[in-house]
Amino acid sequence: MYLTSEIKNDFFKKHGKSESDTGSPEGQIALFTFRISHLTGHLKTNKKDLFTRRSLVRLVGKRRKLLDYLKVNDIERYRAIVKELGLRK
């Protein structure tokens, strides 16, 4: 599987407060970004996989909601995570 617990722990250690901090918006956004990039690569080879396309759109929506939450509550954390992950609106 492409997403093991070690990879998840690395994301939360790097972007969250600690390895066990799975609820921070930064950690979740980083994890969603990894999953989105993986699904995008899958869809490049499997163009007719509509279930995966639907899952990708849902993940992008979830990430967008978390980014909007950060933007409203703490603009500095929002700018830091967007710069670090290379996201754009």
C-alpha positions in Angstrom: 0.0 0.0 0.0 1.2 3.5 -0.8 0.3 5.0 2.6 1.8 3.2 5.5 1.7 4.2 9.1 5.4 5.2 9.0 4.6 7.7 6.2 1.7 9.1 8.1 3.8 9.5 11.2 6.4 11.3 9.2 3.8 13.8 7.9 2.4 14.4 11.3 5.9 14.8 12.8 7.0 17.2 10.1 3.8 19.3 9.8 2.0 18.8 13.1 3.1 19.5 16.7 4.2 15.9 17.3 4.0 12.5 15.8 0.8 11.7 17.7 -0.9 15.0 16.8 -3.1 13.7 14.0 -5.8 16.4 14.4 -3.8 19.5 13.5 -5.0 21.1 10.3 -1.4 21.3 9.0 -0.9 17.6 9.3 -4.2 16.8 7.7 -3.6 19.2 4.8 -0.2 17.6 4.2 -1.7 14.1 4.3 -4.5 15.1 1.9 -2.0 16.7 -0.4 0.0 13.4 -0.5 -3.1 11.4 -1.2 -4.3 13.9 -3.9 -1.0 13.6 -5.7 -1.1 9.8 -5.6 -4.7 9.7 -6.9 -3.8 12.2 -9.7 -1.0 9.9 -10.9 -3.4 7.0 -10.8 -6.0 8.9 -12.9 -3.4 9.8 -15.5 -3.1 6.1 -16.4 -6.7 5.1 -15.6 -8.8 7.8 -17.2 -12.1 6.0 -16.9 -11.9 5.2 -13.1 -14.9 7.3 -12.1 -14.9 6.2 -8.4 -11.3 7.4 -7.9 -12.1 10.6 -9.7 -15.0 11.2 -7.2 -12.7 10.4 -4.3 -10.2 12.8 -5.6 -12.8 15.6 -5.8 -13.9 14.9 -2.3 -10.3 15.0 -1.0 -9.7 18.3 -2.7 -12.9 19.7 -1.1 -11.8 18.5 2.4 -8.4 20.1 1.9 -10.0 23.3 0.7 -12.2 23.5 3.8 -9.3 23.0 6.1 -7.3 25.7 4.3 -10.2 28.1 4.6 -10.5 27.3 8.3 -6.8 28.1 8.8 -7.1 31.2 6.7 -9.9 32.6 8.9 -8.4 31.6 12.2 -4.6 32.0 11.8 -3.4 33.6 8.6 0.3 33.0 9.5 -0.1 29.2 9.8 -2.1 29.3 6.5 0.7 31.1 4.7 3.3 28.8 6.1 1.6 25.6 5.1 0.7 26.9 1.6 4.3 27.9 1.1 5.7 24.7 2.5 3.5 22.4 0.4 3.6 24.6 -2.7 -0.2 24.9 -3.0 -2.1 27.5 -4.9 -5.7 28.7 -4.9 
